[in-house]
C-alpha cells in the first residue's frame, strides 16, 4: 500500500517532455459525414489537444484514488495546480465524511476446516469470534428467534431485506457473528450502508459455500466456526472538491448565468481508475484550458468532485453549499464520467428523469454538427449529475454505454483508453457549452429551475441486498 501512495511521479516526466506510452485507440468509424461547423464551433475546439487529455489520465491513474486517502489528496493538488497554470483562481472545498478501510485479514474455519473464501462487507467491523453455528434463515427477527442464535454465529441467506438489517437483527437476537451467503451463483460483495454501533463481525460466502456450511451443521448441530476479521476501520475523513471559475469576459454583457462542467476525481479501492474517472477529469481539465480566453457572456465553472464512489458525497456537498441565487443562475450541468474506454459502448447521455433538458438539447445540436447524428440520451442516475437535477438544475451525464468488462477493477488502466473517444466527447461538450455561453447566441433554450424529487437512488440499491 505504501508503494501506491507514491503517486503522480509521471507529472515530472510530463513536465520534462518525457514520452508517455501510446494509447490503444479504437478504430475510427467511417461515417462519410462532412462537418458543418460555424466559426464559434471552430473557436471552441481548435485548441483541444487529445494528447494533453491522455497525459493527464497517465498521471492520475498511477494508483487508486480512494476517497480520503493521500492519493486522492494528490489528485486534488494536481487539479488545483493545473487550473492555476491556465490562469484560474481556484477554490479547494474540503468536506468530511465517514470513511472505511477494508480489513487486512479475513478467515473462516468451520469444524476446524478452512478452504473457504470469505468476503467482506463495506462498513463491517473487525472481530475474532469462535462459537457454535445456527441456521438463521433470511435473518428476519422471526427466523432468528426460532433459531435461538444467542451466543452463536448465525448463518443467513441473502434476500428480502438489506445486509445491514440482517446483521443488526442477528446482533439484537444475541448472535456474536454472521456468515451471510449468496442466493445465486458467484461471490457476494456489498455494503452495510454506514457504520452502526450494533454491528457484529460478518463475512460473506458463495451459495455453494453457504450450503456446505449448513450441510455440516445439519449433520452436527454442535458445529463450531472461527471467524476472524482484522484491520477493518471506520473513521471520519476529509475529501475535496476543486473548482475553477471562468467569469464572463465582458461585464456589460454578463447574463448572470452559470454553466457547470463536472467530473469526479476518486476511484474505487484497487482500481487505478483510468476510465473511471481520470478520463472525465482529464477532459474537464482540457476544456478549462481551451476555453479560458474565449469571449463569453456566461460564467463557466470547471469542477472535479471527491468521494463520488461513496455515494456522490462531493457533488452533494457542493450543491448543498450553493445559495438559492446561485442555483437559480446555474442553467446547466455537463457531467463527465467514464468517457474514454476503448471497450465500452457508444457515447450516450443520462438524465435522471429520462427527459430532455438544456444540456441534452445543446449537446444533440452540437453532435449533429460534429458527427452528423445526435448523441442519444436515456434515463440514468448514479453519478454527479444527480444532485444538480435534485436542485432543479438541467443536468446530464456523458458516459459510454454499456460499460467495459473491467469496470471497477484493477484492469481499468491507461492502455485501454481510446483517444478517439476522449476527443469526441471533448468536442461535443466544448461546442455545446460555447453555443450557449458565447455573446452572439440569439436562440437560447433556457428552462426554468424546478426542484425535483428523486424517487430512486440506485447508487447502492444492488449492493445493499
Secondary structure, DSSP 8 states (H G I E B T S, - for coil): -TTTTS--THHHHHHTT---------------------HHHHHHHTT--HHHHHHHHHHHTTS---TTSHHHHHHHHHHHHHHHHTT--EEEEEEEEEEEE--SEEEEEETTB-----B-EET---EEEEEEEEE-TT--HHHHHHHT-TTSEEEEE--SS-HHHHHHHHHHTT-SEEEEE-SSSS---EE-SS--TT---EEEE-HHHHHHHHHHHHH-TT-EEEEEEES-EEEEEEEEEEEEEE--S-GGG----EEEEEEE----TT---IIIIIIHHHHHHHHHHHHTTS--SSEEEEEEES-GGGTSHHHHHHHHHS-HHHHHHEEEEEEE-S--BTTS-EEEEEETTS---HHHHHHHHHHHHHHSS---EEE--SSTHHHHHHTT--EEEEEEES--TTTTSTT--GGGB-HHHHHHHHHHHHHHHHHHHSTT-----------------TTTHHHH-
